[in-house]
Amino acid sequence: MPYASADEREVFVSRFNRVVAVLIWAACAALTIGLLVSIHDQRLLYIAPCAFFALLAWVTLWRPLFVVARDGLTVVNVTSTVQIPWEALINVDTKFALTLYTPGHKYAVWSLPAPGTSRTLRATRSETKGRVGKPSVADSVRRPGDLLSTPSGAAAEVVRRQWTQLRDSGALEAGIADETPVTVRWHLVSLSALVLLLAGTIAALLLA
């Protein structure tokens, strides 16, 4: 669900993932402090696995988010950040996760997966039927990922609504999706740090 909305921006994160990340950080911090206080030999190398899992929690659970703004969409995933101008967007889907389509590419939003079977079974008839908003098919049966009570459905509704408003107001130039560049920035620093810490973790487990 969105945690901020200012200056026509809405930011969506997985609250569950962030709670899990905080729990992992707390466990890593407790283990690290315990090692520093009670251990004075090579077993201190076990700090390396703590650092690895702490960074892994940030990369995979805390950092991923999705931003809807007037100038476009920003998808922050584990390996990359993708900036999609509204002019490049051609479709929005929620089959497995919120997925944004541009000509020749699709970008799934890591932090907004579609709900599982148990969540779908709990959905009421009023949630599962009705309009999902343009450009989807009007009056169609909603997919589980389109349920407005789910993170993927709430974000998809915001994207579809704002996309429609921009097109109807004439703010978007039609027919230039193929010519509009999508920017992909790879998270080389954090990924390299994960690889180094993984190597340190393996070495620590072998030597300590």
PyMOL CGO cylinders between C-alpha atoms (Angstrom):
from pymol import cmd
from pymol.cgo import CYLINDER

trace = [
    CYLINDER, 0.00, 0.00, 0.00, 1.17, 3.59, -0.50, 0.3, 1, 1, 1, 1, 1, 1,
    CYLINDER, 1.17, 3.59, -0.50, 3.07, 5.12, 2.39, 0.3, 1, 1, 1, 1, 1, 1,
    CYLINDER, 3.07, 5.12, 2.39, 3.47, 8.63, 0.97, 0.3, 1, 1, 1, 1, 1, 1,
    CYLINDER, 3.47, 8.63, 0.97, 1.57, 10.92, -1.34, 0.3, 1, 1, 1, 1, 1, 1,
    CYLINDER, 1.57, 10.92, -1.34, 2.86, 14.42, -2.00, 0.3, 1, 1, 1, 1, 1, 1,
    CYLINDER, 2.86, 14.42, -2.00, 3.25, 16.64, -5.03, 0.3, 1, 1, 1, 1, 1, 1,
    CYLINDER, 3.25, 16.64, -5.03, 1.16, 14.18, -7.07, 0.3, 1, 1, 1, 1, 1, 1,
    CYLINDER, 1.16, 14.18, -7.07, 3.40, 11.24, -6.17, 0.3, 1, 1, 1, 1, 1, 1,
    CYLINDER, 3.40, 11.24, -6.17, 2.34, 7.95, -4.62, 0.3, 1, 1, 1, 1, 1, 1,
    CYLINDER, 2.34, 7.95, -4.62, 4.90, 5.51, -3.29, 0.3, 1, 1, 1, 1, 1, 1,
    CYLINDER, 4.90, 5.51, -3.29, 3.98, 1.84, -2.84, 0.3, 1, 1, 1, 1, 1, 1,
    CYLINDER, 3.98, 1.84, -2.84, 5.98, -0.58, -0.71, 0.3, 1, 1, 1, 1, 1, 1,
    CYLINDER, 5.98, -0.58, -0.71, 5.41, -4.01, 0.81, 0.3, 1, 1, 1, 1, 1, 1,
    CYLINDER, 5.41, -4.01, 0.81, 4.81, -3.40, 4.50, 0.3, 1, 1, 1, 1, 1, 1,
    CYLINDER, 4.81, -3.40, 4.50, 5.11, -7.13, 5.20, 0.3, 1, 1, 1, 1, 1, 1,
    CYLINDER, 5.11, -7.13, 5.20, 8.53, -7.27, 3.53, 0.3, 1, 1, 1, 1, 1, 1,
    CYLINDER, 8.53, -7.27, 3.53, 9.70, -4.26, 5.52, 0.3, 1, 1, 1, 1, 1, 1,
    CYLINDER, 9.70, -4.26, 5.52, 8.59, -5.80, 8.81, 0.3, 1, 1, 1, 1, 1, 1,
    CYLINDER, 8.59, -5.80, 8.81, 10.53, -8.96, 7.93, 0.3, 1, 1, 1, 1, 1, 1,
    CYLINDER, 10.53, -8.96, 7.93, 13.57, -6.83, 7.05, 0.3, 1, 1, 1, 1, 1, 1,
    CYLINDER, 13.57, -6.83, 7.05, 13.47, -5.10, 10.45, 0.3, 1, 1, 1, 1, 1, 1,
    CYLINDER, 13.47, -5.10, 10.45, 13.24, -8.48, 12.21, 0.3, 1, 1, 1, 1, 1, 1,
    CYLINDER, 13.24, -8.48, 12.21, 16.26, -9.74, 10.26, 0.3, 1, 1, 1, 1, 1, 1,
    CYLINDER, 16.26, -9.74, 10.26, 18.23, -6.59, 11.12, 0.3, 1, 1, 1, 1, 1, 1,
    CYLINDER, 18.23, -6.59, 11.12, 17.37, -6.98, 14.80, 0.3, 1, 1, 1, 1, 1, 1,
    CYLINDER, 17.37, -6.98, 14.80, 18.54, -10.59, 14.78, 0.3, 1, 1, 1, 1, 1, 1,
    CYLINDER, 18.54, -10.59, 14.78, 21.76, -9.69, 12.95, 0.3, 1, 1, 1, 1, 1, 1,
    CYLINDER, 21.76, -9.69, 12.95, 22.45, -6.82, 15.35, 0.3, 1, 1, 1, 1, 1, 1,
    CYLINDER, 22.45, -6.82, 15.35, 21.89, -9.05, 18.38, 0.3, 1, 1, 1, 1, 1, 1,
    CYLINDER, 21.89, -9.05, 18.38, 24.17, -11.75, 17.01, 0.3, 1, 1, 1, 1, 1, 1,
    CYLINDER, 24.17, -11.75, 17.01, 26.88, -9.25, 16.12, 0.3, 1, 1, 1, 1, 1, 1,
    CYLINDER, 26.88, -9.25, 16.12, 26.81, -7.63, 19.57, 0.3, 1, 1, 1, 1, 1, 1,
    CYLINDER, 26.81, -7.63, 19.57, 26.87, -11.05, 21.21, 0.3, 1, 1, 1, 1, 1, 1,
    CYLINDER, 26.87, -11.05, 21.21, 29.90, -12.09, 19.17, 0.3, 1, 1, 1, 1, 1, 1,
    CYLINDER, 29.90, -12.09, 19.17, 31.78, -8.87, 19.91, 0.3, 1, 1, 1, 1, 1, 1,
    CYLINDER, 31.78, -8.87, 19.91, 31.11, -9.12, 23.63, 0.3, 1, 1, 1, 1, 1, 1,
    CYLINDER, 31.11, -9.12, 23.63, 31.71, -12.82, 24.24, 0.3, 1, 1, 1, 1, 1, 1,
    CYLINDER, 31.71, -12.82, 24.24, 34.05, -14.04, 21.50, 0.3, 1, 1, 1, 1, 1, 1,
    CYLINDER, 34.05, -14.04, 21.50, 37.73, -13.13, 21.11, 0.3, 1, 1, 1, 1, 1, 1,
    CYLINDER, 37.73, -13.13, 21.11, 38.96, -15.66, 18.58, 0.3, 1, 1, 1, 1, 1, 1,
    CYLINDER, 38.96, -15.66, 18.58, 38.47, -16.52, 14.93, 0.3, 1, 1, 1, 1, 1, 1,
    CYLINDER, 38.47, -16.52, 14.93, 34.79, -17.12, 15.52, 0.3, 1, 1, 1, 1, 1, 1,
    CYLINDER, 34.79, -17.12, 15.52, 34.42, -13.36, 15.17, 0.3, 1, 1, 1, 1, 1, 1,
    CYLINDER, 34.42, -13.36, 15.17, 34.42, -14.15, 11.46, 0.3, 1, 1, 1, 1, 1, 1,
    CYLINDER, 34.42, -14.15, 11.46, 30.76, -15.05, 11.94, 0.3, 1, 1, 1, 1, 1, 1,
    CYLINDER, 30.76, -15.05, 11.94, 30.10, -11.31, 11.78, 0.3, 1, 1, 1, 1, 1, 1,
    CYLINDER, 30.10, -11.31, 11.78, 30.46, -11.66, 8.00, 0.3, 1, 1, 1, 1, 1, 1,
    CYLINDER, 30.46, -11.66, 8.00, 27.27, -13.76, 7.64, 0.3, 1, 1, 1, 1, 1, 1,
    CYLINDER, 27.27, -13.76, 7.64, 25.42, -11.22, 9.81, 0.3, 1, 1, 1, 1, 1, 1,
    CYLINDER, 25.42, -11.22, 9.81, 26.52, -8.42, 7.50, 0.3, 1, 1, 1, 1, 1, 1,
    CYLINDER, 26.52, -8.42, 7.50, 25.54, -10.46, 4.44, 0.3, 1, 1, 1, 1, 1, 1,
    CYLINDER, 25.54, -10.46, 4.44, 22.01, -11.18, 5.67, 0.3, 1, 1, 1, 1, 1, 1,
    CYLINDER, 22.01, -11.18, 5.67, 21.55, -7.58, 6.83, 0.3, 1, 1, 1, 1, 1, 1,
    CYLINDER, 21.55, -7.58, 6.83, 22.44, -6.26, 3.37, 0.3, 1, 1, 1, 1, 1, 1,
    CYLINDER, 22.44, -6.26, 3.37, 20.38, -8.99, 1.69, 0.3, 1, 1, 1, 1, 1, 1,
    CYLINDER, 20.38, -8.99, 1.69, 17.34, -7.90, 3.72, 0.3, 1, 1, 1, 1, 1, 1,
    CYLINDER, 17.34, -7.90, 3.72, 17.81, -4.30, 2.60, 0.3, 1, 1, 1, 1, 1, 1,
    CYLINDER, 17.81, -4.30, 2.60, 18.30, -5.22, -1.07, 0.3, 1, 1, 1, 1, 1, 1,
    CYLINDER, 18.30, -5.22, -1.07, 15.45, -7.72, -1.37, 0.3, 1, 1, 1, 1, 1, 1,
    CYLINDER, 15.45, -7.72, -1.37, 12.92, -6.61, 1.25, 0.3, 1, 1, 1, 1, 1, 1,
    CYLINDER, 12.92, -6.61, 1.25, 13.34, -2.94, 2.19, 0.3, 1, 1, 1, 1, 1, 1,
    CYLINDER, 13.34, -2.94, 2.19, 14.57, -1.10, -0.91, 0.3, 1, 1, 1, 1, 1, 1,
    CYLINDER, 14.57, -1.10, -0.91, 12.08, -2.39, -3.56, 0.3, 1, 1, 1, 1, 1, 1,
    CYLINDER, 12.08, -2.39, -3.56, 9.25, 0.08, -4.15, 0.3, 1, 1, 1, 1, 1, 1,
    CYLINDER, 9.25, 0.08, -4.15, 7.03, 1.58, -6.84, 0.3, 1, 1, 1, 1, 1, 1,
    CYLINDER, 7.03, 1.58, -6.84, 6.43, 5.27, -7.50, 0.3, 1, 1, 1, 1, 1, 1,
    CYLINDER, 6.43, 5.27, -7.50, 3.61, 6.81, -9.53, 0.3, 1, 1, 1, 1, 1, 1,
    CYLINDER, 3.61, 6.81, -9.53, 4.28, 10.44, -10.46, 0.3, 1, 1, 1, 1, 1, 1,
    CYLINDER, 4.28, 10.44, -10.46, 3.19, 13.02, -13.02, 0.3, 1, 1, 1, 1, 1, 1,
    CYLINDER, 3.19, 13.02, -13.02, 6.37, 12.53, -15.02, 0.3, 1, 1, 1, 1, 1, 1,
    CYLINDER, 6.37, 12.53, -15.02, 6.21, 8.73, -15.10, 0.3, 1, 1, 1, 1, 1, 1,
    CYLINDER, 6.21, 8.73, -15.10, 6.61, 5.49, -13.18, 0.3, 1, 1, 1, 1, 1, 1,
    CYLINDER, 6.61, 5.49, -13.18, 9.62, 4.31, -11.21, 0.3, 1, 1, 1, 1, 1, 1,
    CYLINDER, 9.62, 4.31, -11.21, 10.16, 0.63, -10.42, 0.3, 1, 1, 1, 1, 1, 1,
    CYLINDER, 10.16, 0.63, -10.42, 12.86, -0.11, -7.85, 0.3, 1, 1, 1, 1, 1, 1,
    CYLINDER, 12.86, -0.11, -7.85, 13.55, -3.85, -7.90, 0.3, 1, 1, 1, 1, 1, 1,
    CYLINDER, 13.55, -3.85, -7.90, 16.33, -5.99, -6.46, 0.3, 1, 1, 1, 1, 1, 1,
    CYLINDER, 16.33, -5.99, -6.46, 18.73, -5.69, -9.39, 0.3, 1, 1, 1, 1, 1, 1,
    CYLINDER, 18.73, -5.69, -9.39, 17.72, -2.43, -11.05, 0.3, 1, 1, 1, 1, 1, 1,
    CYLINDER, 17.72, -2.43, -11.05, 15.72, 0.79, -11.04, 0.3, 1, 1, 1, 1, 1, 1,
    CYLINDER, 15.72, 0.79, -11.04, 13.49, 1.34, -14.08, 0.3, 1, 1, 1, 1, 1, 1,
    CYLINDER, 13.49, 1.34, -14.08, 12.05, 4.73, -15.02, 0.3, 1, 1, 1, 1, 1, 1,
    CYLINDER, 12.05, 4.73, -15.02, 9.11, 4.51, -17.43, 0.3, 1, 1, 1, 1, 1, 1,
    CYLINDER, 9.11, 4.51, -17.43, 7.66, 7.69, -18.96, 0.3, 1, 1, 1, 1, 1, 1,
    CYLINDER, 7.66, 7.69, -18.96, 3.88, 7.64, -19.36, 0.3, 1, 1, 1, 1, 1, 1,
    CYLINDER, 3.88, 7.64, -19.36, 4.33, 7.93, -23.14, 0.3, 1, 1, 1, 1, 1, 1,
    CYLINDER, 4.33, 7.93, -23.14, 6.15, 4.56, -23.18, 0.3, 1, 1, 1, 1, 1, 1,
    CYLINDER, 6.15, 4.56, -23.18, 3.45, 2.64, -21.29, 0.3, 1, 1, 1, 1, 1, 1,
    CYLINDER, 3.45, 2.64, -21.29, 1.19, 0.41, -23.40, 0.3, 1, 1, 1, 1, 1, 1,
    CYLINDER, 1.19, 0.41, -23.40, -0.40, -1.99, -20.89, 0.3, 1, 1, 1, 1, 1, 1,
    CYLINDER, -0.40, -1.99, -20.89, -0.77, -2.80, -17.18, 0.3, 1, 1, 1, 1, 1, 1,
    CYLINDER, -0.77, -2.80, -17.18, -1.25, -6.35, -15.90, 0.3, 1, 1, 1, 1, 1, 1,
    CYLINDER, -1.25, -6.35, -15.90, -1.53, -8.04, -12.49, 0.3, 1, 1, 1, 1, 1, 1,
    CYLINDER, -1.53, -8.04, -12.49, -1.48, -11.76, -13.32, 0.3, 1, 1, 1, 1, 1, 1,
    CYLINDER, -1.48, -11.76, -13.32, 1.54, -12.66, -11.18, 0.3, 1, 1, 1, 1, 1, 1,
    CYLINDER, 1.54, -12.66, -11.18, 2.59, -9.20, -10.00, 0.3, 1, 1, 1, 1, 1, 1,
    CYLINDER, 2.59, -9.20, -10.00, 1.97, -5.63, -11.07, 0.3, 1, 1, 1, 1, 1, 1,
    CYLINDER, 1.97, -5.63, -11.07, 3.62, -5.64, -14.51, 0.3, 1, 1, 1, 1, 1, 1,
    CYLINDER, 3.62, -5.64, -14.51, 4.14, -2.65, -16.77, 0.3, 1, 1, 1, 1, 1, 1,
    CYLINDER, 4.14, -2.65, -16.77, 4.44, -3.18, -20.52, 0.3, 1, 1, 1, 1, 1, 1,
    CYLINDER, 4.44, -3.18, -20.52, 6.36, -1.03, -22.98, 0.3, 1, 1, 1, 1, 1, 1,
    CYLINDER, 6.36, -1.03, -22.98, 7.05, -1.87, -26.64, 0.3, 1, 1, 1, 1, 1, 1,
    CYLINDER, 7.05, -1.87, -26.64, 9.12, -5.06, -26.58, 0.3, 1, 1, 1, 1, 1, 1,
    CYLINDER, 9.12, -5.06, -26.58, 9.59, -5.17, -22.79, 0.3, 1, 1, 1, 1, 1, 1,
    CYLINDER, 9.59, -5.17, -22.79, 7.75, -5.84, -19.56, 0.3, 1, 1, 1, 1, 1, 1,
    CYLINDER, 7.75, -5.84, -19.56, 8.75, -4.84, -16.04, 0.3, 1, 1, 1, 1, 1, 1,
    CYLINDER, 8.75, -4.84, -16.04, 7.37, -6.70, -13.02, 0.3, 1, 1, 1, 1, 1, 1,
    CYLINDER, 7.37, -6.70, -13.02, 7.24, -4.81, -9.73, 0.3, 1, 1, 1, 1, 1, 1,
    CYLINDER, 7.24, -4.81, -9.73, 9.05, -6.95, -7.15, 0.3, 1, 1, 1, 1, 1, 1,
    CYLINDER, 9.05, -6.95, -7.15, 7.34, -5.34, -4.16, 0.3, 1, 1, 1, 1, 1, 1,
    CYLINDER, 7.34, -5.34, -4.16, 3.77, -5.78, -5.49, 0.3, 1, 1, 1, 1, 1, 1,
    CYLINDER, 3.77, -5.78, -5.49, 3.05, -9.47, -6.21, 0.3, 1, 1, 1, 1, 1, 1,
    CYLINDER, 3.05, -9.47, -6.21, -0.45, -10.72, -6.89, 0.3, 1, 1, 1, 1, 1, 1,
    CYLINDER, -0.45, -10.72, -6.89, -2.22, -12.26, -3.86, 0.3, 1, 1, 1, 1, 1, 1,
    CYLINDER, -2.22, -12.26, -3.86, -2.15, -15.97, -3.18, 0.3, 1, 1, 1, 1, 1, 1,
    CYLINDER, -2.15, -15.97, -3.18, -5.03, -18.43, -3.22, 0.3, 1, 1, 1, 1, 1, 1,
    CYLINDER, -5.03, -18.43, -3.22, -6.06, -17.84, 0.38, 0.3, 1, 1, 1, 1, 1, 1,
    CYLINDER, -6.06, -17.84, 0.38, -6.44, -14.08, -0.20, 0.3, 1, 1, 1, 1, 1, 1,
    CYLINDER, -6.44, -14.08, -0.20, -8.45, -14.70, -3.36, 0.3, 1, 1, 1, 1, 1, 1,
    CYLINDER, -8.45, -14.70, -3.36, -10.83, -17.07, -1.59, 0.3, 1, 1, 1, 1, 1, 1,
    CYLINDER, -10.83, -17.07, -1.59, -11.51, -14.42, 1.05, 0.3, 1, 1, 1, 1, 1, 1,
    CYLINDER, -11.51, -14.42, 1.05, -12.45, -11.83, -1.56, 0.3, 1, 1, 1, 1, 1, 1,
    CYLINDER, -12.45, -11.83, -1.56, -16.11, -10.87, -1.64, 0.3, 1, 1, 1, 1, 1, 1,
    CYLINDER, -16.11, -10.87, -1.64, -18.29, -10.79, -4.74, 0.3, 1, 1, 1, 1, 1, 1,
    CYLINDER, -18.29, -10.79, -4.74, -18.24, -6.99, -4.69, 0.3, 1, 1, 1, 1, 1, 1,
    CYLINDER, -18.24, -6.99, -4.69, -14.42, -7.03, -4.78, 0.3, 1, 1, 1, 1, 1, 1,
    CYLINDER, -14.42, -7.03, -4.78, -14.11, -9.51, -7.61, 0.3, 1, 1, 1, 1, 1, 1,
    CYLINDER, -14.11, -9.51, -7.61, -16.52, -7.96, -10.09, 0.3, 1, 1, 1, 1, 1, 1,
    CYLINDER, -16.52, -7.96, -10.09, -16.68, -4.56, -11.69, 0.3, 1, 1, 1, 1, 1, 1,
    CYLINDER, -16.68, -4.56, -11.69, -14.58, -2.16, -13.66, 0.3, 1, 1, 1, 1, 1, 1,
    CYLINDER, -14.58, -2.16, -13.66, -10.83, -2.28, -13.26, 0.3, 1, 1, 1, 1, 1, 1,
    CYLINDER, -10.83, -2.28, -13.26, -10.52, 1.00, -15.16, 0.3, 1, 1, 1, 1, 1, 1,
    CYLINDER, -10.52, 1.00, -15.16, -9.20, 1.81, -18.57, 0.3, 1, 1, 1, 1, 1, 1,
    CYLINDER, -9.20, 1.81, -18.57, -7.30, 0.56, -20.50, 0.3, 1, 1, 1, 1, 1, 1,
    CYLINDER, -7.30, 0.56, -20.50, -8.50, -2.85, -19.26, 0.3, 1, 1, 1, 1, 1, 1,
    CYLINDER, -8.50, -2.85, -19.26, -11.74, -4.40, -20.47, 0.3, 1, 1, 1, 1, 1, 1,
    CYLINDER, -11.74, -4.40, -20.47, -14.72, -2.65, -18.89, 0.3, 1, 1, 1, 1, 1, 1,
    CYLINDER, -14.72, -2.65, -18.89, -17.06, -4.64, -16.63, 0.3, 1, 1, 1, 1, 1, 1,
    CYLINDER, -17.06, -4.64, -16.63, -14.75, -7.68, -16.72, 0.3, 1, 1, 1, 1, 1, 1,
    CYLINDER, -14.75, -7.68, -16.72, -14.17, -10.06, -13.84, 0.3, 1, 1, 1, 1, 1, 1,
    CYLINDER, -14.17, -10.06, -13.84, -11.25, -8.83, -11.82, 0.3, 1, 1, 1, 1, 1, 1,
    CYLINDER, -11.25, -8.83, -11.82, -8.13, -10.94, -11.54, 0.3, 1, 1, 1, 1, 1, 1,
    CYLINDER, -8.13, -10.94, -11.54, -6.98, -11.65, -7.96, 0.3, 1, 1, 1, 1, 1, 1,
    CYLINDER, -6.98, -11.65, -7.96, -4.17, -9.15, -8.52, 0.3, 1, 1, 1, 1, 1, 1,
    CYLINDER, -4.17, -9.15, -8.52, -6.71, -6.45, -9.42, 0.3, 1, 1, 1, 1, 1, 1,
    CYLINDER, -6.71, -6.45, -9.42, -8.49, -6.56, -6.05, 0.3, 1, 1, 1, 1, 1, 1,
    CYLINDER, -8.49, -6.56, -6.05, -8.39, -3.04, -4.66, 0.3, 1, 1, 1, 1, 1, 1,
    CYLINDER, -8.39, -3.04, -4.66, -7.71, -4.39, -1.17, 0.3, 1, 1, 1, 1, 1, 1,
    CYLINDER, -7.71, -4.39, -1.17, -4.39, -5.86, -2.34, 0.3, 1, 1, 1, 1, 1, 1,
    CYLINDER, -4.39, -5.86, -2.34, -1.13, -3.92, -2.91, 0.3, 1, 1, 1, 1, 1, 1,
    CYLINDER, -1.13, -3.92, -2.91, -0.94, -4.92, -6.58, 0.3, 1, 1, 1, 1, 1, 1,
    CYLINDER, -0.94, -4.92, -6.58, -4.57, -4.00, -7.22, 0.3, 1, 1, 1, 1, 1, 1,
    CYLINDER, -4.57, -4.00, -7.22, -4.36, -0.66, -5.41, 0.3, 1, 1, 1, 1, 1, 1,
    CYLINDER, -4.36, -0.66, -5.41, -1.24, 0.32, -7.35, 0.3, 1, 1, 1, 1, 1, 1,
    CYLINDER, -1.24, 0.32, -7.35, -2.70, -0.86, -10.66, 0.3, 1, 1, 1, 1, 1, 1,
    CYLINDER, -2.70, -0.86, -10.66, -5.82, 1.22, -10.06, 0.3, 1, 1, 1, 1, 1, 1,
    CYLINDER, -5.82, 1.22, -10.06, -3.73, 4.34, -9.43, 0.3, 1, 1, 1, 1, 1, 1,
    CYLINDER, -3.73, 4.34, -9.43, -1.67, 3.74, -12.58, 0.3, 1, 1, 1, 1, 1, 1,
    CYLINDER, -1.67, 3.74, -12.58, -4.72, 3.11, -14.75, 0.3, 1, 1, 1, 1, 1, 1,
    CYLINDER, -4.72, 3.11, -14.75, -6.61, 6.09, -13.39, 0.3, 1, 1, 1, 1, 1, 1,
    CYLINDER, -6.61, 6.09, -13.39, -3.74, 8.54, -13.78, 0.3, 1, 1, 1, 1, 1, 1,
    CYLINDER, -3.74, 8.54, -13.78, -2.82, 7.15, -17.21, 0.3, 1, 1, 1, 1, 1, 1,
    CYLINDER, -2.82, 7.15, -17.21, -6.40, 7.65, -18.37, 0.3, 1, 1, 1, 1, 1, 1,
    CYLINDER, -6.40, 7.65, -18.37, -6.57, 11.17, -16.96, 0.3, 1, 1, 1, 1, 1, 1,
    CYLINDER, -6.57, 11.17, -16.96, -3.35, 12.17, -18.69, 0.3, 1, 1, 1, 1, 1, 1,
    CYLINDER, -3.35, 12.17, -18.69, -4.53, 10.77, -22.03, 0.3, 1, 1, 1, 1, 1, 1,
    CYLINDER, -4.53, 10.77, -22.03, -8.00, 12.31, -21.79, 0.3, 1, 1, 1, 1, 1, 1,
    CYLINDER, -8.00, 12.31, -21.79, -6.56, 15.72, -20.91, 0.3, 1, 1, 1, 1, 1, 1,
    CYLINDER, -6.56, 15.72, -20.91, -4.25, 15.64, -23.92, 0.3, 1, 1, 1, 1, 1, 1,
    CYLINDER, -4.25, 15.64, -23.92, -1.12, 15.68, -21.76, 0.3, 1, 1, 1, 1, 1, 1,
    CYLINDER, -1.12, 15.68, -21.76, 0.21, 12.54, -23.49, 0.3, 1, 1, 1, 1, 1, 1,
    CYLINDER, 0.21, 12.54, -23.49, 1.20, 12.47, -27.11, 0.3, 1, 1, 1, 1, 1, 1,
    CYLINDER, 1.20, 12.47, -27.11, -0.24, 9.38, -28.79, 0.3, 1, 1, 1, 1, 1, 1,
    CYLINDER, -0.24, 9.38, -28.79, 1.73, 6.99, -30.98, 0.3, 1, 1, 1, 1, 1, 1,
    CYLINDER, 1.73, 6.99, -30.98, 5.25, 7.64, -29.64, 0.3, 1, 1, 1, 1, 1, 1,
    CYLINDER, 5.25, 7.64, -29.64, 5.65, 4.65, -27.30, 0.3, 1, 1, 1, 1, 1, 1,
    CYLINDER, 5.65, 4.65, -27.30, 8.21, 3.05, -29.62, 0.3, 1, 1, 1, 1, 1, 1,
    CYLINDER, 8.21, 3.05, -29.62, 10.28, 6.23, -29.62, 0.3, 1, 1, 1, 1, 1, 1,
    CYLINDER, 10.28, 6.23, -29.62, 10.14, 6.95, -25.88, 0.3, 1, 1, 1, 1, 1, 1,
    CYLINDER, 10.14, 6.95, -25.88, 13.20, 5.69, -24.01, 0.3, 1, 1, 1, 1, 1, 1,
    CYLINDER, 13.20, 5.69, -24.01, 12.91, 3.70, -20.79, 0.3, 1, 1, 1, 1, 1, 1,
    CYLINDER, 12.91, 3.70, -20.79, 15.83, 4.15, -18.40, 0.3, 1, 1, 1, 1, 1, 1,
    CYLINDER, 15.83, 4.15, -18.40, 17.25, 1.11, -16.62, 0.3, 1, 1, 1, 1, 1, 1,
    CYLINDER, 17.25, 1.11, -16.62, 19.92, 1.65, -13.95, 0.3, 1, 1, 1, 1, 1, 1,
    CYLINDER, 19.92, 1.65, -13.95, 21.54, -1.50, -12.56, 0.3, 1, 1, 1, 1, 1, 1,
    CYLINDER, 21.54, -1.50, -12.56, 22.36, -1.67, -8.85, 0.3, 1, 1, 1, 1, 1, 1,
    CYLINDER, 22.36, -1.67, -8.85, 25.99, -2.57, -9.40, 0.3, 1, 1, 1, 1, 1, 1,
    CYLINDER, 25.99, -2.57, -9.40, 27.28, -1.33, -6.04, 0.3, 1, 1, 1, 1, 1, 1,
    CYLINDER, 27.28, -1.33, -6.04, 24.82, -3.24, -3.86, 0.3, 1, 1, 1, 1, 1, 1,
    CYLINDER, 24.82, -3.24, -3.86, 25.03, -6.37, -6.00, 0.3, 1, 1, 1, 1, 1, 1,
    CYLINDER, 25.03, -6.37, -6.00, 28.83, -6.30, -5.88, 0.3, 1, 1, 1, 1, 1, 1,
    CYLINDER, 28.83, -6.30, -5.88, 28.71, -5.83, -2.11, 0.3, 1, 1, 1, 1, 1, 1,
    CYLINDER, 28.71, -5.83, -2.11, 26.41, -8.85, -1.82, 0.3, 1, 1, 1, 1, 1, 1,
    CYLINDER, 26.41, -8.85, -1.82, 28.81, -10.99, -3.83, 0.3, 1, 1, 1, 1, 1, 1,
    CYLINDER, 28.81, -10.99, -3.83, 31.76, -9.91, -1.68, 0.3, 1, 1, 1, 1, 1, 1,
    CYLINDER, 31.76, -9.91, -1.68, 29.88, -10.53, 1.55, 0.3, 1, 1, 1, 1, 1, 1,
    CYLINDER, 29.88, -10.53, 1.55, 28.71, -13.91, 0.28, 0.3, 1, 1, 1, 1, 1, 1,
    CYLINDER, 28.71, -13.91, 0.28, 32.33, -14.85, -0.40, 0.3, 1, 1, 1, 1, 1, 1,
    CYLINDER, 32.33, -14.85, -0.40, 33.23, -13.61, 3.08, 0.3, 1, 1, 1, 1, 1, 1,
    CYLINDER, 33.23, -13.61, 3.08, 30.39, -15.64, 4.57, 0.3, 1, 1, 1, 1, 1, 1,
    CYLINDER, 30.39, -15.64, 4.57, 31.57, -18.83, 2.88, 0.3, 1, 1, 1, 1, 1, 1,
    CYLINDER, 31.57, -18.83, 2.88, 35.14, -18.19, 4.01, 0.3, 1, 1, 1, 1, 1, 1,
    CYLINDER, 35.14, -18.19, 4.01, 33.98, -17.50, 7.57, 0.3, 1, 1, 1, 1, 1, 1,
    CYLINDER, 33.98, -17.50, 7.57, 31.99, -20.73, 7.73, 0.3, 1, 1, 1, 1, 1, 1,
    CYLINDER, 31.99, -20.73, 7.73, 35.01, -22.68, 6.49, 0.3, 1, 1, 1, 1, 1, 1,
    CYLINDER, 35.01, -22.68, 6.49, 37.60, -21.04, 8.75, 0.3, 1, 1, 1, 1, 1, 1,
    CYLINDER, 37.60, -21.04, 8.75, 35.77, -20.31, 11.99, 0.3, 1, 1, 1, 1, 1, 1,
]
cmd.load_cgo(trace, "trace")
